[in-house]
Amino acid sequence: MKIVFRFFFTLYAYLTFILLMLLIFFLHVIITVFTRGNRVALMYKIYRPWARTWAFINGVKLEVKGEDNFEKDKSYIFVLNHGSAADIVIVAASMRNRFRPLGKKELTEIPFMGYMFKRAAVLVDRSDAESRRQSMERMRTIIKRNISIMIAPEGTRNRTPAPLQPFKDGAFRLAVEFQLPIVPMVLLNTRKLYPNNSLLMERCALKCHFLKPVPTEGLTEADIEPLKEKIHMLIEAYVLANDALFQSQPH
């Protein structure tokens, strides 16, 4: 019976996601064609209600904690774990600060969503050194405009049984270069909602917990590695202690 329920829940969740995505795509086109000024800022204003609407009509509870740990109008480097395709829902529902995410160039190949990613994110081809350099330059320009950067330092979706993959340096290099605080942003239960090894979804509460910012003032390039290890340990420990997927497994 549980499998049957998951099957029909999955069908409904996919259908509502596609319909809402088409609506968002239509709004994106309107913004792109008919507006002037900061179009990206307008685009981001529709993501939060989009994600919360999808969650509401599918009975998926959203829990956001720790927003009082950082200031709304200040610039940060947000660092998050990336374990599921469902991450996009809780991220969109949780963020209030102005930000730009770093994403893979391959995202532009997704129908409709690719159009939006191309305009709202900093894209990078991780196999191309020049693309990586250009993405870093683009993020530097964005930071100078007092806009936060969001990076999943694992580099790609975590499809392993472990809570986290090793981190890459980029997010921590930027944080040290601009002396910006790092906000660990922990996504919980996304792999329970949308497992990596199954097409069937399972209703659960999606959670985003913002941990206290980690300061980088006074740090230099020599501190990048220990800073990276510190953030990795913080997020990994939090996932193990709070994610339903790992709490249901024997340790």
One Martini backbone bead per residue (centre of mass of N, CA, C, O) as a GRO file, in nm:
protein
  251
    1MET     BB    1   0.057   0.064  -0.019
    2LYS     BB    2   0.297   0.259  -0.006
    3ILE     BB    3   0.374   0.239  -0.306
    4VAL     BB    4   0.109   0.346  -0.418
    5PHE     BB    5   0.120   0.621  -0.285
    6ARG     BB    6   0.393   0.708  -0.408
    7PHE     BB    7   0.304   0.694  -0.700
    8PHE     BB    8   0.074   0.913  -0.688
    9PHE     BB    9   0.243   1.134  -0.560
   10THR     BB   10   0.448   1.154  -0.790
   11LEU     BB   11   0.257   1.232  -1.015
   12TYR     BB   12   0.150   1.489  -0.880
   13ALA     BB   13   0.423   1.630  -0.833
   14TYR     BB   14   0.509   1.646  -1.128
   15LEU     BB   15   0.264   1.795  -1.242
   16THR     BB   16   0.282   2.050  -1.059
   17PHE     BB   17   0.568   2.126  -1.136
   18ILE     BB   18   0.523   2.171  -1.439
   19LEU     BB   19   0.298   2.384  -1.421
   20LEU     BB   20   0.459   2.588  -1.250
   21MET     BB   21   0.700   2.610  -1.444
   22LEU     BB   22   0.540   2.731  -1.680
   23LEU     BB   23   0.458   2.984  -1.529
   24ILE     BB   24   0.744   3.085  -1.466
   25PHE     BB   25   0.838   3.099  -1.756
   26PHE     BB   26   0.634   3.310  -1.848
   27LEU     BB   27   0.731   3.530  -1.646
   28HIS     BB   28   1.019   3.544  -1.752
   29VAL     BB   29   0.951   3.644  -2.034
   30ILE     BB   30   0.815   3.904  -1.946
   31ILE     BB   31   1.057   4.023  -1.797
   32THR     BB   32   1.258   4.015  -2.037
   33VAL     BB   33   1.077   4.187  -2.249
   34PHE     BB   34   0.910   4.424  -2.048
   35THR     BB   35   1.164   4.503  -1.879
   36ARG     BB   36   1.362   4.698  -1.665
   37GLY     BB   37   1.656   4.669  -1.522
   38ASN     BB   38   1.637   4.440  -1.256
   39ARG     BB   39   1.549   4.135  -1.358
   40VAL     BB   40   1.663   3.930  -1.157
   41ALA     BB   41   1.515   4.037  -0.908
   42LEU     BB   42   1.234   3.971  -1.017
   43MET     BB   43   1.272   3.667  -1.050
   44TYR     BB   44   1.327   3.602  -0.741
   45LYS     BB   45   1.036   3.687  -0.636
   46ILE     BB   46   0.897   3.405  -0.759
   47TYR     BB   47   1.029   3.157  -0.612
   48ARG     BB   48   0.911   3.140  -0.329
   49PRO     BB   49   0.604   3.103  -0.407
   50TRP     BB   50   0.650   2.859  -0.584
   51ALA     BB   51   0.764   2.660  -0.370
   52ARG     BB   52   0.532   2.693  -0.159
   53THR     BB   53   0.305   2.600  -0.344
   54TRP     BB   54   0.404   2.318  -0.407
   55ALA     BB   55   0.415   2.218  -0.114
   56PHE     BB   56   0.122   2.267  -0.032
   57ILE     BB   57  -0.025   2.088  -0.265
   58ASN     BB   58   0.165   1.826  -0.148
   59GLY     BB   59   0.213   1.820   0.171
   60VAL     BB   60   0.487   1.983   0.215
   61LYS     BB   61   0.686   2.063   0.459
   62LEU     BB   62   0.834   2.371   0.583
   63GLU     BB   63   1.166   2.437   0.732
   64VAL     BB   64   1.294   2.739   0.878
   65LYS     BB   65   1.619   2.806   1.020
   66GLY     BB   66   1.836   3.078   1.120
   67GLU     BB   67   1.775   3.374   1.006
   68ASP     BB   68   1.891   3.530   1.271
   69ASN     BB   69   2.209   3.478   1.201
   70PHE     BB   70   2.148   3.695   0.974
   71GLU     BB   71   2.152   3.951   0.747
   72LYS     BB   72   1.954   4.059   0.490
   73ASP     BB   73   2.161   4.313   0.374
   74LYS     BB   74   2.397   4.111   0.361
   75SER     BB   75   2.697   3.968   0.263
   76TYR     BB   76   2.749   3.622   0.151
   77ILE     BB   77   2.852   3.281   0.189
   78PHE     BB   78   2.670   3.017   0.075
   79VAL     BB   79   2.677   2.681   0.214
   80LEU     BB   80   2.583   2.364   0.066
   81ASN     BB   81   2.415   2.079   0.042
   82HIS     BB   82   2.396   1.815  -0.233
   83GLY     BB   83   2.143   1.539  -0.257
   84SER     BB   84   1.906   1.665  -0.452
   85ALA     BB   85   1.656   1.775  -0.667
   86ALA     BB   86   1.490   1.903  -0.415
   87ASP     BB   87   1.664   2.151  -0.331
   88ILE     BB   88   1.527   2.382  -0.495
   89VAL     BB   89   1.279   2.417  -0.314
   90ILE     BB   90   1.407   2.496  -0.034
   91VAL     BB   91   1.579   2.725  -0.138
   92ALA     BB   92   1.354   2.904  -0.260
   93ALA     BB   93   1.188   2.912   0.022
   94SER     BB   94   1.436   3.044   0.211
   95MET     BB   95   1.539   3.286   0.054
   96ARG     BB   96   1.599   3.655   0.113
   97ASN     BB   97   1.848   3.715   0.001
   98ARG     BB   98   2.055   3.835  -0.214
   99PHE     BB   99   2.135   3.606  -0.490
  100ARG     BB  100   2.379   3.372  -0.642
  101PRO     BB  101   2.419   3.085  -0.808
  102LEU     BB  102   2.612   2.804  -0.862
  103GLY     BB  103   2.620   2.631  -1.184
  104LYS     BB  104   2.578   2.408  -1.417
  105LYS     BB  105   2.572   2.418  -1.759
  106GLU     BB  106   2.371   2.169  -1.797
  107LEU     BB  107   2.108   2.316  -1.696
  108THR     BB  108   2.038   2.453  -1.982
  109GLU     BB  109   1.912   2.168  -2.102
  110ILE     BB  110   1.661   2.218  -1.952
  111PRO     BB  111   1.351   2.251  -1.993
  112PHE     BB  112   1.289   2.590  -1.915
  113MET     BB  113   1.491   2.591  -1.675
  114GLY     BB  114   1.735   2.675  -1.848
  115TYR     BB  115   1.641   2.964  -1.904
  116MET     BB  116   1.658   3.051  -1.602
  117PHE     BB  117   1.947   2.975  -1.526
  118LYS     BB  118   2.089   3.158  -1.738
  119ARG     BB  119   1.971   3.433  -1.580
  120ALA     BB  120   2.016   3.355  -1.247
  121ALA     BB  121   2.302   3.225  -1.288
  122VAL     BB  122   2.620   3.091  -1.236
  123LEU     BB  123   2.800   2.942  -1.490
  124VAL     BB  124   2.973   2.614  -1.526
  125ASP     BB  125   3.251   2.439  -1.669
  126ARG     BB  126   3.434   2.208  -1.497
  127SER     BB  127   3.617   2.108  -1.758
  128ASP     BB  128   3.686   2.427  -1.781
  129ALA     BB  129   3.917   2.656  -1.696
  130GLU     BB  130   3.795   2.916  -1.822
  131SER     BB  131   3.514   2.888  -1.697
  132ARG     BB  132   3.607   2.898  -1.404
  133ARG     BB  133   3.734   3.177  -1.420
  134GLN     BB  134   3.477   3.334  -1.512
  135SER     BB  135   3.301   3.261  -1.267
  136MET     BB  136   3.478   3.403  -1.057
  137GLU     BB  137   3.454   3.685  -1.181
  138ARG     BB  138   3.148   3.705  -1.162
  139MET     BB  139   3.134   3.677  -0.851
  140ARG     BB  140   3.301   3.926  -0.787
  141THR     BB  141   3.104   4.129  -0.913
  142ILE     BB  142   2.860   4.056  -0.733
  143ILE     BB  143   2.987   4.118  -0.455
  144LYS     BB  144   3.035   4.428  -0.522
  145ARG     BB  145   2.697   4.447  -0.517
  146ASN     BB  146   2.594   4.311  -0.249
  147ILE     BB  147   2.585   3.998  -0.327
  148SER     BB  148   2.523   3.684  -0.277
  149ILE     BB  149   2.666   3.356  -0.256
  150MET     BB  150   2.591   3.025  -0.389
  151ILE     BB  151   2.740   2.707  -0.279
  152ALA     BB  152   2.821   2.370  -0.380
  153PRO     BB  153   3.125   2.223  -0.284
  154GLU     BB  154   3.091   1.934  -0.414
  155GLY     BB  155   2.996   2.012  -0.736
  156THR     BB  156   2.774   1.785  -0.693
  157ARG     BB  157   2.567   1.548  -0.660
  158ASN     BB  158   2.498   1.333  -0.395
  159ARG     BB  159   2.515   0.964  -0.460
  160THR     BB  160   2.603   0.876  -0.191
  161PRO     BB  161   2.586   0.741   0.138
  162ALA     BB  162   2.702   0.992   0.219
  163PRO     BB  163   2.647   1.311   0.343
  164LEU     BB  164   2.936   1.385   0.206
  165GLN     BB  165   3.150   1.534   0.005
  166PRO     BB  166   3.407   1.671  -0.097
  167PHE     BB  167   3.552   1.981  -0.107
  168LYS     BB  168   3.591   2.269  -0.268
  169ASP     BB  169   3.754   2.591  -0.283
  170GLY     BB  170   3.595   2.839  -0.403
  171ALA     BB  171   3.421   2.950  -0.163
  172PHE     BB  172   3.672   3.002   0.029
  173ARG     BB  173   3.830   3.190  -0.152
  174LEU     BB  174   3.617   3.414  -0.166
  175ALA     BB  175   3.582   3.466   0.137
  176VAL     BB  176   3.877   3.552   0.185
  177GLU     BB  177   3.910   3.773  -0.030
  178PHE     BB  178   3.634   3.936   0.098
  179GLN     BB  179   3.576   3.882   0.400
  180LEU     BB  180   3.337   3.672   0.419
  181PRO     BB  181   3.093   3.521   0.552
  182ILE     BB  182   2.994   3.189   0.636
  183VAL     BB  183   2.691   3.010   0.555
  184PRO     BB  184   2.560   2.736   0.671
  185MET     BB  185   2.343   2.531   0.458
  186VAL     BB  186   2.106   2.294   0.566
  187LEU     BB  187   1.980   2.015   0.403
  188LEU     BB  188   1.677   1.831   0.476
  189ASN     BB  189   1.522   1.537   0.335
  190THR     BB  190   1.562   1.540   0.018
  191ARG     BB  191   1.629   1.224  -0.015
  192LYS     BB  192   1.345   1.137   0.080
  193LEU     BB  193   1.170   1.273  -0.128
  194TYR     BB  194   1.428   1.243  -0.351
  195PRO     BB  195   1.571   0.988  -0.454
  196ASN     BB  196   1.854   0.868  -0.634
  197ASN     BB  197   1.734   0.543  -0.659
  198SER     BB  198   1.445   0.682  -0.737
  199LEU     BB  199   1.127   0.788  -0.873
  200LEU     BB  200   1.005   0.777  -0.596
  201MET     BB  201   0.829   0.960  -0.379
  202GLU     BB  202   0.835   1.110  -0.036
  203ARG     BB  203   0.666   1.234   0.206
  204CYS     BB  204   0.796   1.532   0.371
  205ALA     BB  205   1.008   1.733   0.552
  206LEU     BB  206   1.150   2.025   0.463
  207LYS     BB  207   1.485   2.152   0.541
  208CYS     BB  208   1.632   2.472   0.657
  209HIS     BB  209   1.949   2.533   0.814
  210PHE     BB  210   2.099   2.806   0.962
  211LEU     BB  211   2.399   2.873   1.054
  212LYS     BB  212   2.645   3.022   1.190
  213PRO     BB  213   2.860   3.235   1.105
  214VAL     BB  214   3.182   3.229   0.951
  215PRO     BB  215   3.454   3.397   0.992
  216THR     BB  216   3.727   3.573   0.776
  217GLU     BB  217   3.873   3.772   0.926
  218GLY     BB  218   4.226   3.761   0.859
  219LEU     BB  219   4.234   3.568   0.643
  220THR     BB  220   4.416   3.350   0.431
  221GLU     BB  221   4.524   3.132   0.200
  222ALA     BB  222   4.632   2.938   0.432
  223ASP     BB  223   4.313   2.901   0.548
  224ILE     BB  224   4.137   2.742   0.345
  225GLU     BB  225   4.159   2.445   0.429
  226PRO     BB  226   4.062   2.464   0.730
  227LEU     BB  227   3.795   2.600   0.657
  228LYS     BB  228   3.681   2.372   0.485
  229GLU     BB  229   3.690   2.155   0.709
  230LYS     BB  230   3.506   2.298   0.910
  231ILE     BB  231   3.247   2.312   0.734
  232HIS     BB  232   3.225   2.013   0.676
  233MET     BB  233   3.190   1.921   0.973
  234LEU     BB  234   2.935   2.083   1.038
  235ILE     BB  235   2.746   1.964   0.819
  236GLU     BB  236   2.783   1.663   0.867
  237ALA     BB  237   2.689   1.656   1.164
  238TYR     BB  238   2.406   1.775   1.109
  239VAL     BB  239   2.299   1.562   0.919
  240LEU     BB  240   2.334   1.313   1.106
  241ALA     BB  241   2.143   1.447   1.340
  242ASN     BB  242   1.875   1.548   1.129
  243ASP     BB  243   1.841   1.338   0.909
  244ALA     BB  244   1.615   1.095   0.831
  245LEU     BB  245   1.792   0.904   0.663
  246PHE     BB  246   2.026   0.868   0.885
  247GLN     BB  247   1.842   0.799   1.137
  248SER     BB  248   1.739   0.519   0.990
  249GLN     BB  249   2.035   0.441   1.020
  250PRO     BB  250   2.289   0.259   1.103
  251HIS     BB  251   2.613   0.339   1.283
   0.00000   0.00000   0.00000
